[in-house]
C-alpha cells in the first residue's frame, strides 16, 4: 500500500503530508484490499468568490480498477477528512460489487458441480445470494478504452463516481458511452454499426 501526496500549485508541508497519509492510509486499511495504491492531490482554488477553495483529490488503483474521490471544503484538513470518509464508502462498494461478485460466481460454479453430482441436495444458490445480498475545456485526460461488458462498465462508472464512462463493448467491439440520467438510472450511447 503506497500513498503519493502531490501539491498542485503549492508546496506540501511535512505535517500536511503526514496528515494525508494518516487519514487516507487509515481509510485504505479499513477494507484490507491488496494491492492498493493511492495518489492524493491537494490544492487551493484561486477564485476568491469560491466558498470552498480547498480541494483534495484521491485516486486509488487496485487490480485493474480505478477508484476516484474529489472533495472541496473551506480548509485542506476538512477536505482531506471528508475525502477519507468517501474513500471508505467507495472501497466498500468496490469490495461488495467486484470482489464479492467473483467469490459468489465461484460459489455458484462449485454449487452447480455439487448439484450435478448430488441432485437430491439441489440448492437454488442464485435465489439465496439475492436474498443476502462551463463552456471551456479545463482538463484533458487520456484513457485506455478497455474491452468490457455493460455490467463491468456499470461497476466502473459507480467506482469512479463520474457522470459518464467510455468503453469498448467486448461482444460487439463498438465504442460505447454509459451515462447517468437526471431522472435516475443510466443511458447508453453506442457507435452505429457499419
N, C-alpha and C positions, 0 to 999 in steps of 0.2 A: 504494500500500500504506500504510494508516494503522493505527496501533495506539493505542487509547484505554485508559488504565490507571485503574481505579477502586478505591478502598479502601472496603470495606463496614464501617461502624462503626470506622473507623480512618483516620488521615491517611497518605497515601503520600509518603514522603520522596523527594527528588530522586534519591538514589542507588538506591533501590528501583525507582523509575520507569525509570531508565536501565538497570538490570539486567534488568527485564522486557522493555524494548524491544530490548535486545541479544539476549537469549536467544530470545524469541518471534519477533523480527524475523529472526534467523538461520534459524530453523526454517521460516519462511514463504518466505524467499529460496531455500531448497534446491530447492523444487519449481517455482519461477518460474511461478506461476499468476496471471493478471491478469484482472479486478480482484480484489483480495483485501483485506478489511479485518478487523481483529481488535478485540475488546473483551475486556480482561483484568480480572477482578475478583479482588482478593486480600483475605483477611480471616483472622482468628483466631477459632476457636470458643471460646465462653466456658465450656464444660463442663470442669472441672478433671480429670475422670477420662478424658477423651479423650486417648489416647497420640499422636494425630496431629492437633493442633488447627489447623495452618496449612493454608489452602486456597487453591488457585489455579484459577480457572475461566476457560477461554478459549473464546470464541465467534467463529468465523470466518464471514464472509459472502462468497460469490462466486457470481455468475451464477445467482441463484435457489436456491442451496443453502446450508444452514447446517451447519457442522461444529462439534461441541462436545466439549470435553475438560475434565474436572474431576479434580483430584488433591489428596490430603491427605497431609501429611507432618509431621515434627516441627518444622521451621522453614520459613519462607517461601521462602528461597533454594532449598532442596531441592525444595519443591513446584513452584516455577517451573521448575527443571531437568527434573523428571520430566514435567511438563505439556508442555514444549517438545519432548521426545522423542516424546511421544504425538501432538503436533501433526504432526510429520513423518510418522508412520505413517498418521494419518487423511488427510492431504493426498495421500499416496501411493495410498491406497485410492480417494480421490476421483478422482485423475488416471487410474488404471487402469480404474475402473468407469464413470465418467461421460465424461470427455474422450476416452479411447482408444476407448470404445464408439462415440462419434459418428464418430470417424475410421474405425473398422472398418466401420460401416454405410455411410459414403460410399465406401469402397473396394469394398464388396460391390456397391453400385449401379453404380459405374464398371466393375467386373468383369462384371456382368450385361450391361451395354451392350456391352462388348467381346466377350463370349461370343456374343451375338446377331449381332454384326457379323462375327465370326470363329469359326464353330463348330468349326473344326479345332484351335484352341488353347484349347478349353473347360477351365477350371480349376475345381476344387471349392474355392472360397475359404472356405466355411464350415468344411470339414474342415481346411484349412491354418491358419485362425485359431484353431480349437480346439486344435490341436497346439501353437501358440505361447503359446499363451496360459494407621412406628409407628402408630398409630391416629388421628392427628390430621393435619389439613391444615397443612403448614408452608410451602407455597409455592403460589402461584396464578399461572398463565400464560395469556395469551390467545394463540391461534394462528390462523393463516389456514388454512382447510381448502381446499387447492388440489385441483382435479380432477387425478387422475393414474392411471396404470396400476398393477397389482400389482407389476410389475417395478421401476417407479420408486420405489414405496413401500419395497421391499426395499433399494434403494440408500440411501434416506434414513434408514431405521432403522439401517443399518450406519454411515453417516457420523455420525449423531448419537450413536451409542453407547447409545441408550436401550433399555429392555426392550420398549417398545411404540411404535407410531406410528399416529396417526389421520389419515384422509384421506377424500376423496370419490372413489369409483370413477368414472373417466372414462366407461366404457361403460354402466354400469347406473345411474349417478347416485345410488348408495346410499352411506350412511355406513359406513365400514369401520375396523376396528382390527386392525393387524398386530402380533403379539407373539411374543417368543422363548419357546420351550418349554423347560422344565427339562431334559428328556431330549435336547435338541438339535433343531434345525430351527425352523420357525416355525408359528404358528397364525394363522387369520384369522377375525375376527368380522365378520359382515355384517348390516346392517339388514335386517329382514324385509320382503319385498315386500308391498305392499298388496293 
